[in-house]
Amino acid sequence: MRRMHYAGGSVLLGDRTCKAVLRYARALAEVRQSDIVTIPVASEGGGVEQAHFLLGPASQLFSVPVENSADAPFDAEVIAHLERMTRSLHPPTPGWDEEMTDIPSLEFLDYEHP
């Protein structure tokens, strides 16, 4: 579980949810957009509540781990939604394999710089 600090307060939420919120907030900031998201958070009494967050370029978020915490609220649909929204702002780019076997090595070339 993580404690996410936001606008002078904080909430407790699951690790995966927290990471998805932070990634989405970063993506929104990079394209100068904002959105309101609803995520499950742990209530003071140990239950689960729904919290609404305004995320955007001015959002100042940070999270810290919570030691010896109870089970974290988890909603796979919320995480999937946040990840879809993040991908819509940042389409995936092709990755490079550790070793690209279809491209010859250029180490044998001797370049002279002017």
C-alpha positions as CSV (number, residue, x, y, z in Angstrom):
1,M,0.0,0.0,0.0
2,R,1.1,3.6,-0.6
3,R,0.3,7.0,0.8
4,M,-0.3,9.4,-2.0
5,H,0.0,13.1,-1.1
6,Y,-2.1,15.5,-3.0
7,A,-3.1,19.2,-2.4
8,G,-2.1,19.3,1.2
9,G,-3.7,15.9,2.1
10,S,-3.1,12.3,1.5
11,V,-4.9,9.0,0.8
12,L,-4.0,5.3,1.1
13,L,-4.2,3.3,-2.1
14,G,-2.8,0.1,-3.6
15,D,0.7,0.1,-5.2
16,R,-0.6,-0.7,-8.7
17,T,-3.3,1.9,-8.5
18,C,-0.9,4.5,-7.3
19,K,1.6,3.8,-10.1
20,A,-1.2,4.0,-12.7
21,V,-2.4,7.3,-11.3
22,L,1.1,8.8,-11.3
23,R,1.8,7.6,-14.9
24,Y,-1.5,9.0,-16.1
25,A,-0.8,12.3,-14.3
26,R,2.6,12.6,-15.9
27,A,1.1,11.8,-19.4
28,L,-1.6,14.5,-18.9
29,A,1.0,17.0,-17.8
30,E,3.2,16.3,-20.8
31,V,0.3,17.1,-23.2
32,R,-1.0,19.9,-21.1
33,Q,-4.4,18.3,-20.4
34,S,-6.4,17.5,-17.3
35,D,-8.9,14.9,-16.3
36,I,-10.9,13.8,-13.2
37,V,-10.4,10.2,-12.2
38,T,-12.1,8.1,-9.5
39,I,-10.0,5.6,-7.7
40,P,-10.5,3.3,-4.7
41,V,-8.8,4.4,-1.5
42,A,-8.7,3.0,2.0
43,S,-10.9,4.9,4.4
44,E,-9.9,5.8,8.0
45,G,-12.2,3.0,9.3
46,G,-10.5,0.4,7.1
47,G,-13.1,0.2,4.4
48,V,-12.9,1.3,0.8
49,E,-14.1,4.6,-0.5
50,Q,-14.1,6.2,-3.9
51,A,-11.9,9.4,-4.2
52,H,-12.1,11.9,-7.1
53,F,-8.8,13.5,-8.3
54,L,-8.3,16.3,-10.7
55,L,-5.1,15.5,-12.5
56,G,-3.3,17.8,-14.9
57,P,-0.2,19.9,-15.6
58,A,-0.3,21.6,-12.2
59,S,-0.9,18.4,-10.1
60,Q,1.8,17.9,-7.5
61,L,1.7,14.3,-6.4
62,F,4.1,12.1,-4.6
63,S,3.7,8.7,-2.8
64,V,5.5,6.8,-0.1
65,P,5.2,3.2,0.9
66,V,3.2,2.3,4.0
67,E,4.8,-0.3,6.2
68,N,2.8,-3.1,7.8
69,S,-0.4,-1.9,6.1
70,A,-3.7,-3.8,5.7
71,D,-4.8,-5.1,2.4
72,A,-4.8,-2.3,-0.2
73,P,-7.9,-1.4,-2.2
74,F,-7.7,-3.0,-5.6
75,D,-9.9,-2.5,-8.7
76,A,-8.5,-4.0,-11.9
77,E,-11.0,-2.0,-14.0
78,V,-9.8,1.3,-12.6
79,I,-6.1,0.3,-13.3
80,A,-7.0,-0.9,-16.8
81,H,-8.8,2.4,-17.5
82,L,-5.9,4.5,-16.3
83,E,-3.5,2.5,-18.4
84,R,-5.7,2.9,-21.5
85,M,-5.9,6.6,-21.0
86,T,-2.1,6.9,-20.5
87,R,-1.5,4.9,-23.7
88,S,-4.0,7.1,-25.6
89,L,-1.8,10.1,-24.7
90,H,1.5,8.2,-25.3
91,P,1.1,5.6,-28.1
92,P,3.7,2.8,-27.6
93,T,6.9,3.1,-29.5
94,P,8.8,0.1,-30.8
95,G,11.4,-1.2,-28.4
96,W,14.9,-2.3,-29.3
97,D,16.0,-5.7,-28.5
98,E,19.1,-6.1,-26.3
99,E,21.0,-7.4,-29.3
100,M,19.7,-6.6,-32.7
101,T,20.8,-9.6,-34.8
102,D,19.4,-8.4,-38.1
103,I,21.6,-5.3,-38.1
104,P,25.4,-5.7,-38.6
105,S,27.6,-4.4,-35.9
106,L,29.3,-1.0,-36.7
107,E,32.1,-1.5,-34.3
108,F,34.5,-2.4,-37.2
109,L,34.1,1.0,-38.8
110,D,36.7,3.6,-38.1
111,Y,35.3,7.0,-38.1
112,E,37.4,10.1,-38.4
113,H,35.9,13.3,-37.0
114,P,36.8,16.5,-38.8
